Amino acid sequence: MLVRPLALTLAALVAFACGSPVTAPVPTPTTAPASATATPAPTAEPGALTFQVETGSKATVRVREQLANVPAPSDAVLETTELKGSFVLRANGTFTADSKITAGLQALKSNSNQRDSFIKNDTLDTRRFPTADFVPVRAIGLPSPLPASGEWTFQLIGKMTIKGVEKEVTWEMKAKRDPGGLTATAKNAPAWTFADFGMQAPRVAFVLSIVDEIRLELELVAREGR
């Protein structure tokens, strides 16, 4: 008969289950992915100096204009204090490729809200291009290697990107280094035209004329890295 063998088989299975419990598999721990928003610091090299842009830095834009309600020409002046970035100066006066200084254009402000709105929305289109980026390439006339302290006048050459257009530019620089870091002032020389970066000079009813010359000044405060 099949009843007895079947009963014996079931009894054996029950006894095996009671005597040898099945151990649940232990999940393998996974490593959390690294943050995608982390910004790598510029690459350090032997003998290179690393500087981080600090609060107190400022960019000032000046354009000569003739307003309809003002008897004489004057400068339209816009400023932004939203400067950030870092740069690595090699001992030979060149910079690492990951060096970059960025200016926030949406923070540009003058003494006229109407002017600010037009420049941001029309001239610069800051909704699509919210920053102006400068990548330093080499310094001409700066001591190499840079002394621990002193003041110097030199030229800085690099790549400027505004409104998606990249152009090689030259700055006339004055810099000072001390134990606290580096301070510098810079002026673009020669001055830029609007067409240099794919822009058109503003044309509005209350502005009679504009000189096609963009003069940019930078005041840079940088902390030296360790």
Contacts in CASP RR format, 6 or more apart in sequence:
PFRMAT RR
TARGET T0000
AUTHOR 0000-0000-0000
METHOD contacts of the structure
MODEL  1
MLVRPLALTLAALVAFACGSPVTAPVPTPTTAPASATATPAPTAEPGALT
FQVETGSKATVRVREQLANVPAPSDAVLETTELKGSFVLRANGTFTADSK
ITAGLQALKSNSNQRDSFIKNDTLDTRRFPTADFVPVRAIGLPSPLPASG
EWTFQLIGKMTIKGVEKEVTWEMKAKRDPGGLTATAKNAPAWTFADFGMQ
APRVAFVLSIVDEIRLELELVAREGR
40 98 0 8 1.000
41 50 0 8 1.000
41 86 0 8 1.000
42 50 0 8 1.000
42 86 0 8 1.000
42 87 0 8 1.000
42 88 0 8 1.000
42 96 0 8 1.000
42 98 0 8 1.000
42 99 0 8 1.000
43 88 0 8 1.000
43 96 0 8 1.000
43 98 0 8 1.000
44 50 0 8 1.000
44 88 0 8 1.000
45 88 0 8 1.000
45 90 0 8 1.000
45 96 0 8 1.000
47 90 0 8 1.000
47 91 0 8 1.000
47 145 0 8 1.000
48 88 0 8 1.000
48 89 0 8 1.000
48 90 0 8 1.000
48 91 0 8 1.000
48 96 0 8 1.000
49 88 0 8 1.000
49 89 0 8 1.000
49 146 0 8 1.000
49 224 0 8 1.000
49 225 0 8 1.000
50 86 0 8 1.000
50 87 0 8 1.000
50 88 0 8 1.000
50 224 0 8 1.000
50 225 0 8 1.000
51 86 0 8 1.000
51 87 0 8 1.000
51 88 0 8 1.000
51 89 0 8 1.000
51 181 0 8 1.000
51 182 0 8 1.000
51 222 0 8 1.000
51 223 0 8 1.000
51 224 0 8 1.000
51 225 0 8 1.000
52 85 0 8 1.000
52 86 0 8 1.000
52 222 0 8 1.000
52 223 0 8 1.000
52 224 0 8 1.000
52 225 0 8 1.000
53 83 0 8 1.000
53 84 0 8 1.000
53 85 0 8 1.000
53 86 0 8 1.000
53 101 0 8 1.000
53 220 0 8 1.000
53 221 0 8 1.000
53 222 0 8 1.000
54 221 0 8 1.000
54 222 0 8 1.000
54 223 0 8 1.000
55 81 0 8 1.000
55 221 0 8 1.000
56 81 0 8 1.000
56 219 0 8 1.000
56 221 0 8 1.000
57 81 0 8 1.000
57 83 0 8 1.000
57 218 0 8 1.000
57 219 0 8 1.000
57 220 0 8 1.000
57 221 0 8 1.000
57 222 0 8 1.000
58 79 0 8 1.000
58 80 0 8 1.000
58 81 0 8 1.000
58 83 0 8 1.000
58 218 0 8 1.000
58 219 0 8 1.000
59 79 0 8 1.000
59 80 0 8 1.000
59 83 0 8 1.000
59 103 0 8 1.000
59 132 0 8 1.000
59 216 0 8 1.000
59 217 0 8 1.000
59 218 0 8 1.000
59 219 0 8 1.000
60 77 0 8 1.000
60 78 0 8 1.000
60 79 0 8 1.000
60 216 0 8 1.000
60 217 0 8 1.000
60 218 0 8 1.000
60 219 0 8 1.000
61 77 0 8 1.000
61 78 0 8 1.000
61 79 0 8 1.000
61 108 0 8 1.000
61 214 0 8 1.000
61 215 0 8 1.000
61 216 0 8 1.000
62 75 0 8 1.000
62 76 0 8 1.000
62 77 0 8 1.000
62 214 0 8 1.000
62 215 0 8 1.000
62 216 0 8 1.000
62 217 0 8 1.000
63 75 0 8 1.000
63 76 0 8 1.000
63 210 0 8 1.000
63 211 0 8 1.000
63 213 0 8 1.000
63 214 0 8 1.000
63 215 0 8 1.000
64 73 0 8 1.000
64 74 0 8 1.000
64 75 0 8 1.000
64 76 0 8 1.000
64 210 0 8 1.000
64 211 0 8 1.000
64 213 0 8 1.000
65 73 0 8 1.000
65 74 0 8 1.000
65 75 0 8 1.000
65 76 0 8 1.000
65 207 0 8 1.000
65 209 0 8 1.000
65 210 0 8 1.000
65 211 0 8 1.000
66 72 0 8 1.000
66 73 0 8 1.000
66 74 0 8 1.000
66 207 0 8 1.000
66 208 0 8 1.000
66 209 0 8 1.000
66 210 0 8 1.000
67 74 0 8 1.000
67 206 0 8 1.000
67 207 0 8 1.000
67 208 0 8 1.000
68 205 0 8 1.000
68 206 0 8 1.000
68 207 0 8 1.000
68 208 0 8 1.000
69 206 0 8 1.000
73 209 0 8 1.000
73 211 0 8 1.000
76 110 0 8 1.000
76 112 0 8 1.000
76 115 0 8 1.000
77 110 0 8 1.000
77 111 0 8 1.000
78 108 0 8 1.000
78 109 0 8 1.000
78 110 0 8 1.000
78 115 0 8 1.000
78 116 0 8 1.000
78 119 0 8 1.000
79 108 0 8 1.000
79 109 0 8 1.000
79 110 0 8 1.000
80 103 0 8 1.000
80 104 0 8 1.000
80 105 0 8 1.000
80 107 0 8 1.000
80 108 0 8 1.000
80 109 0 8 1.000
81 107 0 8 1.000
82 103 0 8 1.000
82 104 0 8 1.000
82 106 0 8 1.000
82 107 0 8 1.000
83 101 0 8 1.000
83 102 0 8 1.000
83 103 0 8 1.000
83 104 0 8 1.000
83 218 0 8 1.000
83 220 0 8 1.000
84 101 0 8 1.000
84 102 0 8 1.000
85 100 0 8 1.000
85 101 0 8 1.000
85 102 0 8 1.000
86 99 0 8 1.000
86 100 0 8 1.000
87 95 0 8 1.000
87 96 0 8 1.000
87 99 0 8 1.000
87 100 0 8 1.000
87 101 0 8 1.000
87 136 0 8 1.000
87 222 0 8 1.000
88 95 0 8 1.000
88 96 0 8 1.000
88 98 0 8 1.000
88 99 0 8 1.000
89 95 0 8 1.000
89 139 0 8 1.000
89 146 0 8 1.000
90 96 0 8 1.000
91 144 0 8 1.000
91 145 0 8 1.000
91 146 0 8 1.000
92 144 0 8 1.000
93 138 0 8 1.000
93 139 0 8 1.000
93 142 0 8 1.000
93 144 0 8 1.000
94 137 0 8 1.000
94 138 0 8 1.000
94 139 0 8 1.000
95 135 0 8 1.000
95 136 0 8 1.000
95 137 0 8 1.000
95 138 0 8 1.000
95 139 0 8 1.000
97 135 0 8 1.000
99 135 0 8 1.000
99 136 0 8 1.000
100 133 0 8 1.000
100 134 0 8 1.000
100 135 0 8 1.000
101 133 0 8 1.000
101 134 0 8 1.000
101 136 0 8 1.000
101 220 0 8 1.000
102 131 0 8 1.000
102 132 0 8 1.000
102 133 0 8 1.000
102 134 0 8 1.000
103 131 0 8 1.000
103 132 0 8 1.000
103 133 0 8 1.000
103 134 0 8 1.000
104 130 0 8 1.000
104 131 0 8 1.000
104 132 0 8 1.000
105 120 0 8 1.000
105 124 0 8 1.000
105 126 0 8 1.000
105 129 0 8 1.000
105 130 0 8 1.000
105 131 0 8 1.000
105 132 0 8 1.000
106 120 0 8 1.000
106 126 0 8 1.000
106 130 0 8 1.000
108 116 0 8 1.000
108 119 0 8 1.000
108 120 0 8 1.000
108 124 0 8 1.000
108 126 0 8 1.000
109 116 0 8 1.000
110 116 0 8 1.000
110 119 0 8 1.000
114 206 0 8 1.000
118 202 0 8 1.000
118 204 0 8 1.000
119 202 0 8 1.000
120 126 0 8 1.000
121 127 0 8 1.000
122 202 0 8 1.000
123 194 0 8 1.000
123 199 0 8 1.000
123 200 0 8 1.000
123 202 0 8 1.000
124 162 0 8 1.000
124 163 0 8 1.000
124 199 0 8 1.000
125 163 0 8 1.000
129 162 0 8 1.000
129 163 0 8 1.000
129 164 0 8 1.000
132 160 0 8 1.000
132 161 0 8 1.000
132 162 0 8 1.000
133 160 0 8 1.000
133 161 0 8 1.000
134 158 0 8 1.000
134 159 0 8 1.000
134 160 0 8 1.000
134 161 0 8 1.000
134 169 0 8 1.000
135 158 0 8 1.000
135 159 0 8 1.000
135 161 0 8 1.000
136 156 0 8 1.000
136 157 0 8 1.000
136 158 0 8 1.000
137 157 0 8 1.000
137 158 0 8 1.000
137 159 0 8 1.000
137 168 0 8 1.000
138 156 0 8 1.000
138 157 0 8 1.000
138 158 0 8 1.000
139 154 0 8 1.000
139 155 0 8 1.000
139 156 0 8 1.000
139 157 0 8 1.000
139 173 0 8 1.000
140 154 0 8 1.000
140 155 0 8 1.000
140 156 0 8 1.000
140 157 0 8 1.000
141 152 0 8 1.000
141 154 0 8 1.000
141 155 0 8 1.000
142 152 0 8 1.000
142 154 0 8 1.000
142 173 0 8 1.000
142 175 0 8 1.000
143 152 0 8 1.000
146 177 0 8 1.000
147 177 0 8 1.000
148 177 0 8 1.000
148 179 0 8 1.000
149 177 0 8 1.000
149 178 0 8 1.000
149 179 0 8 1.000
150 176 0 8 1.000
150 177 0 8 1.000
150 178 0 8 1.000
151 174 0 8 1.000
151 175 0 8 1.000
151 176 0 8 1.000
152 173 0 8 1.000
152 174 0 8 1.000
152 175 0 8 1.000
152 176 0 8 1.000
153 172 0 8 1.000
153 173 0 8 1.000
153 174 0 8 1.000
154 173 0 8 1.000
154 175 0 8 1.000
155 170 0 8 1.000
155 171 0 8 1.000
155 172 0 8 1.000
155 173 0 8 1.000
156 170 0 8 1.000
156 171 0 8 1.000
156 173 0 8 1.000
156 186 0 8 1.000
157 168 0 8 1.000
157 169 0 8 1.000
157 170 0 8 1.000
157 171 0 8 1.000
158 168 0 8 1.000
158 169 0 8 1.000
158 170 0 8 1.000
159 166 0 8 1.000
159 167 0 8 1.000
159 168 0 8 1.000
159 169 0 8 1.000
160 166 0 8 1.000
160 167 0 8 1.000
160 168 0 8 1.000
160 169 0 8 1.000
160 197 0 8 1.000
161 167 0 8 1.000
162 197 0 8 1.000
162 199 0 8 1.000
163 197 0 8 1.000
163 198 0 8 1.000
163 199 0 8 1.000
164 197 0 8 1.000
165 196 0 8 1.000
165 197 0 8 1.000
165 198 0 8 1.000
167 192 0 8 1.000
167 196 0 8 1.000
167 197 0 8 1.000
169 188 0 8 1.000
169 192 0 8 1.000
170 188 0 8 1.000
170 189 0 8 1.000
170 190 0 8 1.000
171 186 0 8 1.000
171 187 0 8 1.000
171 188 0 8 1.000
171 189 0 8 1.000
171 218 0 8 1.000
172 186 0 8 1.000
172 187 0 8 1.000
172 188 0 8 1.000
172 189 0 8 1.000
173 184 0 8 1.000
173 185 0 8 1.000
173 186 0 8 1.000
174 184 0 8 1.000
174 185 0 8 1.000
174 186 0 8 1.000
175 182 0 8 1.000
175 183 0 8 1.000
175 184 0 8 1.000
175 185 0 8 1.000
176 182 0 8 1.000
176 183 0 8 1.000
176 184 0 8 1.000
180 223 0 8 1.000
180 224 0 8 1.000
181 222 0 8 1.000
181 223 0 8 1.000
181 224 0 8 1.000
182 220 0 8 1.000
182 221 0 8 1.000
182 222 0 8 1.000
182 224 0 8 1.000
183 219 0 8 1.000
183 220 0 8 1.000
183 221 0 8 1.000
183 222 0 8 1.000
184 218 0 8 1.000
184 219 0 8 1.000
184 220 0 8 1.000
184 222 0 8 1.000
185 217 0 8 1.000
185 218 0 8 1.000
185 219 0 8 1.000
185 220 0 8 1.000
186 217 0 8 1.000
186 218 0 8 1.000
186 220 0 8 1.000
187 215 0 8 1.000
187 216 0 8 1.000
187 217 0 8 1.000
187 218 0 8 1.000
188 214 0 8 1.000
188 215 0 8 1.000
188 216 0 8 1.000
191 213 0 8 1.000
191 214 0 8 1.000
191 215 0 8 1.000
191 216 0 8 1.000
192 213 0 8 1.000
192 214 0 8 1.000
192 216 0 8 1.000
193 212 0 8 1.000
193 213 0 8 1.000
193 214 0 8 1.000
194 200 0 8 1.000
194 201 0 8 1.000
194 212 0 8 1.000
194 214 0 8 1.000
195 212 0 8 1.000
196 214 0 8 1.000
201 210 0 8 1.000
201 212 0 8 1.000
202 210 0 8 1.000
END
